[in-house]
Amino acid sequence: MNGTGELIRLALRRDRVLLPAWLSVFVLLAVGSAAATEGMFPTADSVVAAATTMNGTPALVAVYGRIYDPTSIGALAMLKALATGAMFLAVFSIVVVVRHTRSDEETGRRELLGAGAVGRHAPLAAAMAVAAGANVLLGLVTAAGLVGAGLPVAGSLVFGLAWASVGLAFTAIAGITAQVATTSRGAVGLAVATLGVVFLFRAIGDTADVAGPRWLSWLSPLGWGQQFRPYAGNRWWVLLITAGFAVIAAGVAHLVVARRDLGAGVLPDRPGPATGTLNGVFGLAWRLHRGALLAWTAGFVAYGVLVGSVAGTIGDALSSPQTAELFRRLGGENALTDAVFAAMFGFLGVIAAAYGLQTAMRLHGEEVELRAESLLATPVGRVRWASSHVVVALAGVVVLLVSAGLAAGTVHAARTGDLSAVGEVLAGALVQIPAAWVLVGIVVAAYGLAPRLVVAGWSALAVFLVLGELGPLFGFDQWLMDLSPWAHLPKVPGSAITTTPLLWLLAVVVAGLAAGFAGLRRRDIA
C-alpha cells in the first residue's frame, strides 16, 4: 500500500474537472426531481392514485422499480431519480476505477510509477478510494439538497445512502474487472455487462408476483439500492449488505493483484488465427471493435425484449389527470403504450450514443499509444484509417438500435397479435440514430482539430442529459433545450415522423466529420 496517499492526490488532480461536473449533474437531477414532482400532486389522494397506478404497471416497475409507500410524496417524487441515477452512478464509478488502474497499465504509466516507492496494491487502493469517496460525498450533498427542497431528513439521508451504496458496489466490481481484462475497454465492457445483468435481475424480481422469483432483486446491487426504500420505511440495515459486498469484492480484487503480472489479466489475450484474415484497415477496425459491439448488442436485445414484453400492460393504466401528466413527463405522448416505447427508446438512444463515443474515441487512443504511427507508415492515408473506426462507430449505433427495435417489436407483436407493431416500434428506434450520430461527429471534429479536447464528446453527452432530464423540470428556455439533438426527434411511435429535423441533424454529423477529417490532414500525428 506504500504510496497510496500520493496516488490519491494525483488521481484527484487528474479528475479535478470530471468529478465536480459529474457530482453536480447528479445533485441537480435529484433536487430537480423533488422540486418538480411535488407540485404535480397537491393532494394526498392524487399521490395515492399515481403511486397505485405506477405499481400496477409492469412496464414502469421494470424500468424504475416499485413505490413501497403509495402515500409518500417523497417516494413518488424520487422514483425515477433513484433508478436512473443509480444506473449512471454505476457507470461513473466504473469509469473512475478503470481510468486509474487498467488504463494506466495499458498506457505504461503504471510501470513508470512502479519504478518509484509505490506498492503493488497502491494504484488499485487509490482508485477505489477516490471513487468511494466521490460516492460518499455525493450521497451527503444529495441528501442536503433534498432536505433543502423540503423532503424529510431521514428519507433524504437514506436516498443519498442508496445512491452511494450502488456506487460503492460498482467501485468494487470495477476493481475486479480491471484485474480480469487485459485492456481498459475490456474492463469497462465486463463491468457494464455486469450492470446489464443485475438490471435484468432487478427488473424481473420487481415485476414478479408473490409466487415468482422476487428474490432475484436481492442478487442485484441496483435492487439493494431500491430496497433502502427512502421515504417509504427507510431501511438503513440494507447498508450492511452493500458494505459487506463492497468489502469482499475489493478484497478479491486485491488478491488478484497480488497474483498476476503487471499488464496481464486473468483472461489472457487469445492467440490470433493460424492464417491471416485481415484485408485492410477496415478489417482491422472490425477486429478491434467486434467484441465490444457483440456484447453491447446482446444487452440491447435483452433490453428490447424486456420493454416489448411489458409495454402492452400500460394501456389501461390511466386513472387520473395527475397520472396522465406523470406519464407525459416520463417521455411520451399520445397513446400510453406508444409513450412507453418512445421514452424507452429515447433512453436507448443515449446509451447507443455512448457506444458511438467510445468507439470513435479509439482513434485518439490508437494515436497516443503509437499504433496509428505504424499503420500510417504504410500506404494508408490518414482519412482512410480514421474512416475505418468512424464507420464502425456509425454502423454500430445502427446495429444496436435496430436490434433493440426488432426485439421489442417482435415480442410486443407476439403478445398483441398485431404484426404491424414490429414496424412501428422499429421506427421508434430508428429515429434515435441521427441524434446518436451527432455525438460521433463531435468526437471526430474534436479529434481532428484539437485531439486533447476529444473528451468533449462525453461532456456534450452530459450536457444533453442535463437538458433532457432537468429542462422540463425547471422550465428552461426553448433555445437552450434545442441544443440537445434529442429535442428535435419526433416521439415515435405515437406521432408522425418529420424528416426536416432529422436531415438537419444529419447535416450536423456530416459537418463534424468533414471538419475532423480536414483537421486530421493538416495537423501533426503524435
C-alpha positions as CSV (number, residue, x, y, z in Angstrom):
1,M,0.0,0.0,0.0
2,N,3.0,2.3,0.0
3,G,2.4,5.4,-2.0
4,T,-1.4,5.2,-1.8
5,G,-1.8,8.7,-0.5
6,E,0.3,10.2,-3.2
7,L,-1.6,8.4,-5.9
8,I,-4.9,9.6,-4.4
9,R,-3.7,13.2,-4.7
10,L,-2.6,12.5,-8.3
11,A,-6.0,11.0,-9.2
12,L,-7.9,13.9,-7.7
13,R,-5.7,16.3,-9.7
14,R,-6.3,14.4,-12.9
15,D,-10.1,14.3,-12.2
16,R,-10.4,17.9,-10.9
17,V,-12.9,18.7,-13.6
18,L,-14.5,15.3,-14.2
19,L,-15.5,14.7,-10.5
20,P,-17.2,18.1,-9.8
21,A,-19.0,18.0,-13.1
22,W,-20.5,14.5,-12.6
23,L,-21.4,15.2,-9.0
24,S,-23.1,18.4,-9.9
25,V,-25.3,16.7,-12.5
26,F,-26.4,14.0,-10.0
27,V,-27.3,16.6,-7.4
28,L,-29.2,18.7,-9.8
29,L,-31.1,15.6,-11.1
30,A,-32.2,14.7,-7.5
31,V,-33.1,18.2,-6.4
32,G,-34.9,19.0,-9.6
33,S,-37.0,15.8,-9.4
34,A,-38.0,16.6,-5.9
35,A,-38.9,20.2,-6.7
36,A,-40.9,19.4,-9.8
37,T,-42.9,16.3,-8.9
38,E,-44.2,17.7,-5.6
39,G,-46.1,20.4,-7.4
40,M,-47.8,17.9,-9.7
41,F,-49.6,16.1,-6.9
42,P,-51.0,18.7,-4.5
43,T,-53.3,16.3,-2.6
44,A,-52.9,13.0,-0.7
45,D,-55.4,11.3,-3.0
46,S,-53.5,12.3,-6.1
47,V,-50.3,10.9,-4.7
48,V,-52.0,7.5,-3.8
49,A,-53.7,7.4,-7.3
50,A,-50.4,8.0,-9.1
51,A,-48.4,5.5,-7.0
52,T,-51.0,2.8,-7.2
53,T,-51.2,3.2,-11.0
54,M,-47.5,3.0,-11.4
55,N,-47.1,0.0,-9.2
56,G,-49.8,-1.7,-11.3
57,T,-47.9,-1.0,-14.5
58,P,-45.2,-3.7,-15.0
59,A,-43.5,-1.5,-17.7
60,L,-42.8,1.2,-15.3
61,V,-42.0,-1.2,-12.4
62,A,-39.4,-3.0,-14.6
63,V,-37.7,0.3,-15.5
64,Y,-37.9,2.3,-12.3
65,G,-38.8,-0.1,-9.5
66,R,-41.7,-0.1,-7.0
67,I,-43.1,2.6,-4.8
68,Y,-43.2,0.9,-1.4
69,D,-45.4,3.6,0.3
70,P,-48.2,4.8,-2.0
71,T,-48.9,7.7,0.4
72,S,-45.4,9.1,0.4
73,I,-44.8,12.1,-1.9
74,G,-41.1,11.6,-1.4
75,A,-41.2,8.0,-2.7
76,L,-43.2,9.1,-5.7
77,A,-41.1,12.1,-6.4
78,M,-37.8,10.3,-6.3
79,L,-38.7,7.1,-8.0
80,K,-37.2,7.9,-11.4
81,A,-34.2,9.7,-9.9
82,L,-33.3,6.8,-7.7
83,A,-33.4,4.3,-10.6
84,T,-31.8,6.3,-13.4
85,G,-29.3,8.0,-11.1
86,A,-28.1,4.6,-9.7
87,M,-27.5,3.3,-13.3
88,F,-25.4,6.3,-14.3
89,L,-23.7,6.4,-10.9
90,A,-22.6,2.8,-11.5
91,V,-21.1,3.8,-14.9
92,F,-19.4,6.8,-13.2
93,S,-17.8,4.5,-10.6
94,I,-16.7,2.1,-13.3
95,V,-15.0,4.8,-15.4
96,V,-13.1,6.3,-12.4
97,V,-11.7,2.9,-11.2
98,V,-10.7,1.6,-14.7
99,R,-9.2,5.0,-15.6
100,H,-6.8,4.9,-12.7
101,T,-6.0,1.1,-12.8
102,R,-6.1,-0.9,-16.1
103,S,-5.9,2.2,-18.3
104,D,-2.7,3.3,-16.6
105,E,-1.2,-0.2,-17.0
106,E,-2.2,-0.2,-20.7
107,T,-0.5,3.1,-21.4
108,G,2.6,2.4,-19.4
109,R,2.0,4.9,-16.6
110,R,1.7,2.2,-14.1
111,E,5.1,0.8,-14.9
112,L,6.6,4.2,-14.6
113,L,5.0,4.7,-11.2
114,G,6.1,1.3,-10.1
115,A,9.7,2.3,-10.6
116,G,9.3,4.5,-7.6
117,A,8.3,3.9,-4.0
118,V,4.8,2.6,-4.9
119,G,3.5,-0.7,-3.6
120,R,1.8,-3.3,-5.8
121,H,-1.6,-2.6,-4.3
122,A,-1.4,1.2,-4.1
123,P,-2.9,2.0,-7.6
124,L,-6.0,-0.1,-7.0
125,A,-6.4,1.1,-3.5
126,A,-6.1,4.7,-4.6
127,A,-8.5,4.4,-7.5
128,M,-11.1,2.7,-5.3
129,A,-10.6,5.3,-2.6
130,V,-11.2,8.1,-5.0
131,A,-14.4,6.5,-6.4
132,A,-15.7,5.5,-3.0
133,G,-15.0,9.0,-1.6
134,A,-16.8,10.6,-4.5
135,N,-19.8,8.4,-3.9
136,V,-20.0,9.1,-0.2
137,L,-19.6,12.9,-0.9
138,L,-22.4,12.7,-3.5
139,G,-24.7,10.9,-1.1
140,L,-24.2,13.6,1.6
141,V,-24.6,16.5,-0.8
142,T,-27.6,15.0,-2.4
143,A,-29.2,14.4,1.0
144,A,-28.6,18.0,2.0
145,G,-30.1,19.2,-1.3
146,L,-33.2,17.1,-0.9
147,V,-33.7,18.4,2.7
148,G,-33.4,21.9,1.2
149,A,-36.1,21.0,-1.3
150,G,-38.5,20.2,1.5
151,L,-38.3,16.4,1.8
152,P,-38.0,14.7,5.2
153,V,-34.5,14.5,6.6
154,A,-34.4,10.7,7.3
155,G,-35.7,9.8,3.9
156,S,-33.2,12.2,2.2
157,L,-30.3,10.7,4.1
158,V,-31.4,7.2,3.1
159,F,-31.8,8.3,-0.5
160,G,-28.2,9.6,-0.5
161,L,-27.1,6.4,1.1
162,A,-28.9,4.3,-1.5
163,W,-27.1,6.1,-4.3
164,A,-23.8,5.9,-2.6
165,S,-24.2,2.2,-1.9
166,V,-24.8,1.4,-5.6
167,G,-21.7,3.4,-6.5
168,L,-19.6,1.6,-3.8
169,A,-20.8,-1.8,-5.1
170,F,-19.7,-1.0,-8.7
171,T,-16.5,0.6,-7.5
172,A,-15.6,-2.9,-6.2
173,I,-16.9,-4.7,-9.3
174,A,-14.8,-2.4,-11.5
175,G,-11.8,-3.2,-9.3
176,I,-12.3,-6.9,-10.1
177,T,-12.9,-6.4,-13.9
178,A,-9.8,-4.2,-14.1
179,Q,-7.8,-7.3,-13.0
180,V,-9.7,-9.8,-15.2
181,A,-9.4,-8.0,-18.5
182,T,-6.1,-7.0,-20.2
183,T,-7.4,-3.8,-21.7
184,S,-9.3,-0.8,-20.3
185,R,-12.0,-1.4,-22.9
186,G,-12.4,-5.0,-21.8
187,A,-12.5,-4.0,-18.1
188,V,-15.3,-1.4,-18.8
189,G,-17.1,-3.8,-21.0
190,L,-17.2,-6.6,-18.4
191,A,-18.3,-4.1,-15.7
192,V,-21.1,-2.7,-17.9
193,A,-22.2,-6.2,-18.9
194,T,-22.4,-6.9,-15.2
195,L,-24.5,-3.8,-14.8
196,G,-26.9,-5.0,-17.5
197,V,-27.3,-8.4,-15.9
198,V,-28.1,-7.0,-12.5
199,F,-30.5,-4.6,-14.0
200,L,-32.4,-7.5,-15.6
201,F,-32.3,-9.3,-12.2
202,R,-33.8,-6.3,-10.5
203,A,-36.4,-5.8,-13.2
204,I,-37.5,-9.4,-13.2
205,G,-37.6,-9.6,-9.5
206,D,-39.6,-6.3,-9.1
207,T,-42.2,-7.4,-11.7
208,A,-42.7,-10.9,-10.4
209,D,-45.8,-11.8,-8.5
210,V,-45.7,-13.2,-4.9
211,A,-45.1,-16.7,-6.1
212,G,-42.5,-15.6,-8.6
213,P,-38.7,-15.0,-8.4
214,R,-38.8,-11.8,-6.4
215,W,-35.6,-13.0,-4.8
216,L,-33.7,-12.0,-8.0
217,S,-33.9,-8.4,-6.8
218,W,-31.7,-9.3,-3.8
219,L,-29.0,-10.5,-6.2
220,S,-28.6,-7.1,-7.7
221,P,-26.8,-4.0,-6.3
222,L,-29.4,-2.0,-8.1
223,G,-32.0,-3.9,-6.2
224,W,-30.3,-3.2,-3.0
225,G,-30.5,0.5,-3.8
226,Q,-34.2,0.1,-4.2
227,Q,-34.5,-1.9,-1.0
228,F,-33.3,1.0,1.1
229,R,-36.8,2.3,0.5
230,P,-36.2,6.1,1.0
231,Y,-39.3,7.9,2.2
232,A,-41.0,4.5,2.4
233,G,-39.7,2.9,5.6
234,N,-36.1,4.0,5.4
235,R,-34.3,0.6,5.6
236,W,-30.9,1.6,7.0
237,W,-29.9,-2.0,7.5
238,V,-29.5,-2.7,3.8
239,L,-26.2,-0.9,4.1
240,L,-24.8,-4.0,5.8
241,I,-25.4,-5.9,2.6
242,T,-23.9,-3.3,0.3
243,A,-20.9,-2.6,2.5
244,G,-20.2,-6.3,3.0
245,F,-20.3,-7.0,-0.7
246,A,-18.1,-4.0,-1.4
247,V,-15.5,-5.1,1.2
248,I,-15.5,-8.7,-0.1
249,A,-15.3,-7.7,-3.8
250,A,-12.5,-5.2,-3.0
251,G,-10.6,-8.0,-1.2
252,V,-11.0,-10.3,-4.2
253,A,-9.6,-7.6,-6.4
254,H,-6.5,-7.1,-4.2
255,L,-6.0,-10.9,-4.1
256,V,-5.9,-11.0,-7.9
257,V,-3.5,-8.0,-8.0
258,A,-1.0,-9.9,-5.8
259,R,-1.1,-13.0,-8.1
260,R,-0.9,-11.5,-11.6
261,D,1.9,-9.9,-13.6
262,L,1.9,-6.2,-14.4
263,G,0.0,-5.7,-17.7
264,A,-1.5,-9.2,-17.6
265,G,-5.1,-10.2,-16.8
266,V,-6.9,-13.2,-15.5
267,L,-8.3,-13.7,-19.0
268,P,-5.3,-13.7,-21.3
269,D,-5.5,-12.4,-24.9
270,R,-6.4,-15.2,-27.3
271,P,-3.8,-16.1,-30.0
272,G,-4.6,-15.0,-33.5
273,P,-5.8,-17.4,-36.2
274,A,-3.3,-19.6,-38.0
275,T,-4.0,-17.8,-41.3
276,G,-4.2,-14.1,-41.8
277,T,-7.7,-12.8,-42.4
278,L,-7.2,-9.0,-42.2
279,N,-7.6,-7.4,-45.6
280,G,-7.0,-3.7,-44.7
281,V,-7.7,-1.0,-42.2
282,F,-11.5,-1.7,-42.2
283,G,-10.9,-5.3,-41.4
284,L,-8.6,-4.3,-38.6
285,A,-11.1,-1.8,-37.2
286,W,-13.8,-4.5,-37.2
287,R,-11.5,-6.9,-35.5
288,L,-10.7,-4.3,-32.8
289,H,-14.3,-3.4,-32.1
290,R,-16.3,-6.6,-32.8
291,G,-16.1,-8.0,-29.3
292,A,-17.5,-4.8,-27.7
293,L,-20.2,-4.5,-30.4
294,L,-21.4,-8.0,-29.9
295,A,-21.6,-7.5,-26.1
296,W,-23.4,-4.2,-26.5
297,T,-25.8,-5.8,-29.0
298,A,-26.7,-8.6,-26.6
299,G,-27.5,-6.1,-23.9
300,F,-29.7,-4.0,-26.3
301,V,-31.6,-7.1,-27.4
302,A,-32.2,-8.1,-23.8
303,Y,-33.5,-4.6,-23.0
304,G,-35.7,-4.7,-26.1
305,V,-37.2,-8.0,-25.1
306,L,-37.9,-6.6,-21.6
307,V,-39.5,-3.4,-22.9
308,G,-41.6,-5.3,-25.5
309,S,-42.9,-7.8,-23.0
310,V,-44.2,-5.2,-20.5
311,A,-45.1,-2.2,-22.7
312,G,-48.5,-3.6,-23.6
313,T,-49.6,-3.7,-19.9
314,I,-49.7,0.1,-19.7
315,G,-52.7,0.6,-22.0
316,D,-55.3,0.7,-19.2
317,A,-53.2,2.4,-16.6
318,L,-54.6,5.9,-16.8
319,S,-56.7,6.6,-13.7
320,S,-56.3,10.3,-13.1
321,P,-55.3,13.5,-14.8
322,Q,-52.3,13.7,-12.5
323,T,-51.1,10.3,-13.5
324,A,-51.5,11.2,-17.2
325,E,-49.3,14.2,-16.6
326,L,-46.7,12.0,-15.0
327,F,-46.6,9.6,-17.9
328,R,-46.2,12.6,-20.3
329,R,-43.2,13.9,-18.2
330,L,-41.7,10.4,-18.4
331,G,-41.1,11.0,-22.1
332,G,-44.2,10.1,-24.1
333,E,-47.4,11.5,-25.5
334,N,-50.5,10.2,-27.4
335,A,-51.3,6.5,-26.6
336,L,-49.7,5.3,-23.4
337,T,-48.2,2.2,-24.9
338,D,-46.6,4.3,-27.6
339,A,-45.4,6.7,-24.9
340,V,-43.5,3.9,-23.1
341,F,-41.8,2.9,-26.3
342,A,-40.9,6.5,-27.2
343,A,-39.5,7.1,-23.7
344,M,-37.6,3.8,-23.5
345,F,-36.0,4.3,-27.0
346,G,-35.0,7.8,-26.0
347,F,-33.1,6.2,-23.2
348,L,-31.6,3.6,-25.5
349,G,-30.6,6.4,-28.0
350,V,-28.5,8.0,-25.3
351,I,-26.8,4.7,-24.5
352,A,-26.2,4.0,-28.2
353,A,-24.6,7.4,-28.4
354,A,-22.2,6.4,-25.6
355,Y,-21.2,3.4,-27.6
356,G,-20.5,5.6,-30.6
357,L,-18.5,8.0,-28.5
358,Q,-16.4,5.2,-27.0
359,T,-15.7,3.7,-30.4
360,A,-14.8,6.9,-32.1
361,M,-12.5,7.9,-29.3
362,R,-10.5,4.8,-30.1
363,L,-8.8,7.0,-32.8
364,H,-7.2,9.1,-30.1
365,G,-6.1,6.0,-28.2
366,E,-4.5,4.4,-31.2
367,E,-2.6,7.6,-31.9
368,V,-1.4,8.2,-28.3
369,E,-0.3,4.6,-28.0
370,L,1.7,5.0,-31.2
371,R,-0.1,2.2,-33.1
372,A,-1.5,4.7,-35.6
373,E,2.0,5.8,-36.5
374,S,2.9,2.3,-37.6
375,L,-0.2,2.0,-39.8
376,L,0.3,5.4,-41.4
377,A,3.9,4.5,-42.3
378,T,2.4,2.1,-44.8
379,P,0.4,3.2,-47.9
380,V,-2.6,4.0,-45.8
381,G,-3.9,7.6,-45.8
382,R,-4.9,9.3,-42.6
383,V,-8.5,9.8,-43.6
384,R,-8.9,6.2,-44.7
385,W,-7.5,5.0,-41.5
386,A,-9.7,7.3,-39.4
387,S,-12.8,6.4,-41.5
388,S,-12.4,2.7,-40.6
389,H,-13.1,3.5,-37.0
390,V,-15.8,6.1,-37.7
391,V,-17.6,3.6,-40.0
392,V,-17.7,1.0,-37.2
393,A,-18.9,3.7,-34.7
394,L,-21.7,4.8,-37.0
395,A,-22.7,1.3,-38.1
396,G,-22.5,0.1,-34.6
397,V,-25.1,2.6,-33.4
398,V,-27.4,1.4,-36.2
399,V,-26.9,-2.2,-35.3
400,L,-27.6,-1.6,-31.6
401,L,-30.8,0.4,-32.1
402,V,-32.1,-1.9,-34.9
403,S,-31.5,-4.9,-32.7
404,A,-33.4,-3.4,-29.8
405,G,-36.2,-2.2,-32.0
406,L,-36.7,-5.6,-33.7
407,A,-36.6,-7.4,-30.3
408,A,-39.1,-5.1,-28.7
409,G,-41.4,-5.0,-31.7
410,T,-41.3,-8.8,-32.2
411,V,-42.1,-9.5,-28.6
412,H,-44.8,-6.8,-28.5
413,A,-46.4,-8.2,-31.7
414,A,-46.4,-11.7,-30.3
415,R,-48.2,-10.5,-27.2
416,T,-50.8,-8.4,-29.0
417,G,-51.1,-10.3,-32.3
418,D,-50.6,-7.1,-34.3
419,L,-47.8,-7.7,-36.8
420,S,-47.8,-4.0,-37.8
421,A,-46.4,-3.2,-34.3
422,V,-43.0,-4.5,-35.4
423,G,-42.6,-1.7,-38.0
424,E,-44.0,0.9,-35.7
425,V,-41.8,0.0,-32.8
426,L,-38.7,-0.3,-35.0
427,A,-39.4,3.2,-36.3
428,G,-39.1,4.4,-32.8
429,A,-35.6,3.0,-32.5
430,L,-34.5,4.2,-36.0
431,V,-35.3,7.9,-35.3
432,Q,-32.7,7.8,-32.5
433,I,-29.9,7.2,-34.9
434,P,-29.3,10.8,-36.1
435,A,-29.1,12.1,-32.6
436,A,-26.6,9.4,-31.5
437,W,-24.6,10.1,-34.6
438,V,-24.2,13.8,-33.6
439,L,-22.1,12.7,-30.7
440,V,-19.8,10.7,-33.1
441,G,-19.5,13.8,-35.2
442,I,-18.5,15.9,-32.2
443,V,-15.8,13.4,-31.2
444,V,-14.4,13.2,-34.8
445,A,-14.3,17.0,-35.1
446,A,-12.5,17.4,-31.8
447,Y,-10.0,14.6,-32.7
448,G,-9.1,16.2,-36.0
449,L,-8.9,19.8,-34.8
450,A,-7.7,19.5,-31.2
451,P,-7.1,16.0,-30.0
452,R,-6.7,16.9,-26.4
453,L,-10.4,18.0,-26.5
454,V,-11.7,14.6,-27.6
455,V,-13.2,14.1,-24.2
456,A,-15.6,16.9,-25.1
457,G,-17.8,14.2,-26.5
458,W,-18.5,12.9,-23.0
459,S,-19.1,16.5,-21.8
460,A,-21.5,17.1,-24.6
461,L,-23.4,13.9,-23.7
462,A,-23.6,15.0,-20.1
463,V,-24.9,18.4,-21.1
464,F,-27.6,16.9,-23.3
465,L,-28.6,14.6,-20.5
466,V,-28.9,17.5,-18.1
467,L,-31.0,19.4,-20.7
468,G,-33.3,16.4,-21.3
469,E,-33.8,15.5,-17.6
470,L,-33.8,18.9,-16.0
471,G,-35.0,21.2,-18.8
472,P,-38.7,20.2,-18.5
473,L,-38.5,20.2,-14.7
474,F,-37.0,23.7,-14.4
475,G,-38.7,25.2,-17.5
476,F,-35.5,26.0,-19.4
477,D,-35.9,28.3,-22.4
478,Q,-36.6,26.5,-25.6
479,W,-33.4,27.8,-27.3
480,L,-31.4,26.1,-24.6
481,M,-33.4,22.9,-24.9
482,D,-32.8,22.9,-28.6
483,L,-29.1,22.5,-28.1
484,S,-29.7,18.8,-27.5
485,P,-30.2,16.7,-30.6
486,W,-32.8,14.6,-28.8
487,A,-35.0,17.7,-28.5
488,H,-35.6,17.6,-32.3
489,L,-36.6,13.9,-32.6
490,P,-40.3,13.0,-33.2
491,K,-41.9,10.9,-30.5
492,V,-42.2,7.7,-32.4
493,P,-44.3,5.6,-32.2
494,G,-47.2,7.8,-31.4
495,S,-46.7,10.7,-33.8
496,A,-45.7,11.3,-37.4
497,I,-42.1,11.2,-38.5
498,T,-40.9,14.7,-39.6
499,T,-37.9,14.4,-41.8
500,T,-36.7,18.0,-41.7
501,P,-35.2,18.0,-38.2
502,L,-33.6,14.6,-38.9
503,L,-32.0,15.9,-42.0
504,W,-30.6,18.9,-40.1
505,L,-29.1,16.5,-37.5
506,L,-27.5,14.5,-40.3
507,A,-26.1,17.8,-41.7
508,V,-24.5,18.5,-38.4
509,V,-23.0,15.0,-38.4
510,V,-21.6,15.5,-41.9
511,A,-20.2,18.9,-40.9
512,G,-18.5,17.4,-37.8
513,L,-16.9,14.5,-39.8
514,A,-15.7,16.9,-42.5
515,A,-14.2,19.3,-40.0
516,G,-12.4,16.4,-38.2
517,F,-11.0,14.8,-41.4
518,A,-9.9,18.2,-42.7
519,G,-8.1,18.9,-39.4
520,L,-6.5,15.5,-39.4
521,R,-5.0,16.0,-42.8
522,R,-3.3,19.2,-41.7
523,R,-2.0,18.5,-38.2
524,D,0.9,16.5,-36.9
525,I,0.4,12.9,-35.7
526,A,1.7,12.3,-32.2
